[in-house]
Amino acid sequence: MARSIDLEERTFPVVYKLNTPSRLENFFKQSGFVIEHLELIEKDPSYLVFNTYTYLLGVLYERIVNSTRALKFFRSNIIGIFKKI
């Protein structure tokens, strides 16, 4: 007889340690790197293409959060270039 495994038992805990620009900056500076480039961007919502309305809402969101630096913390991707000194 097969034993059922619940989701809690088979899932590893997730720990996000470097998921903000300030944490990335601090980590890399302490590790002997300089920041050459660091930006937050929101990419096109191609994952919403299954429905025209959700896709258009996603495009609107992407355009709004990329339109001004004041909304940069609503962007979901961090791109960084760090150089070892």
C-alpha positions in Angstrom: 0.0 0.0 0.0 1.4 3.4 -1.0 1.8 6.0 1.6 0.6 9.5 0.7 3.0 12.3 1.4 1.6 15.6 2.3 2.9 18.8 0.7 4.6 20.1 3.9 6.6 16.9 4.2 8.1 17.0 0.7 8.6 20.7 0.2 11.9 22.3 1.1 11.8 25.6 3.0 12.4 28.7 0.8 14.7 31.4 2.0 15.1 34.6 0.1 18.3 36.4 1.1 19.3 38.5 -1.9 16.0 39.7 -3.3 16.3 43.5 -2.8 18.7 46.0 -4.3 20.0 47.0 -0.8 20.7 43.4 0.2 22.5 42.8 -3.1 24.6 45.9 -2.6 25.5 45.1 0.9 26.4 41.4 0.1 28.6 42.2 -2.9 30.3 45.2 -1.2 31.2 43.0 1.8 32.5 40.3 -0.6 34.9 42.7 -2.3 32.8 43.8 -5.4 31.9 47.2 -6.8 28.5 47.8 -8.4 28.8 48.6 -12.1 25.1 48.5 -12.8 22.0 47.7 -10.8 18.4 48.2 -12.0 14.9 46.9 -11.4 12.8 46.2 -14.5 9.4 44.8 -15.3 9.3 42.6 -18.4 6.5 42.1 -20.8 3.7 39.9 -19.4 4.0 37.1 -21.9 2.8 34.7 -19.2 -0.6 36.3 -19.4 -1.1 35.8 -23.2 -3.7 33.0 -22.6 -6.3 35.8 -22.3 -6.5 39.1 -24.1 -7.8 41.0 -21.2 -5.2 39.7 -18.6 -2.5 40.3 -21.1 -3.6 43.9 -21.7 -3.8 44.5 -18.0 -0.3 43.1 -17.6 1.0 45.4 -20.4 -0.6 48.4 -18.7 1.0 47.4 -15.4 4.4 46.9 -17.0 4.2 50.3 -18.7 3.1 52.1 -15.5 5.8 50.6 -13.2 8.5 51.2 -15.8 7.5 54.8 -16.5 8.9 56.4 -13.4 11.7 55.7 -10.9 9.2 56.2 -8.1 7.6 52.9 -8.9 10.8 50.9 -9.3 10.1 48.8 -6.2 7.0 47.3 -7.9 9.2 45.8 -10.6 9.9 42.1 -10.3 13.3 41.6 -11.9 16.7 42.8 -10.6 19.5 43.0 -13.1 23.0 43.7 -11.7 26.6 43.8 -12.9 29.2 43.5 -10.1 33.0 43.6 -10.5 35.6 42.1 -8.2 38.1 44.6 -7.0 
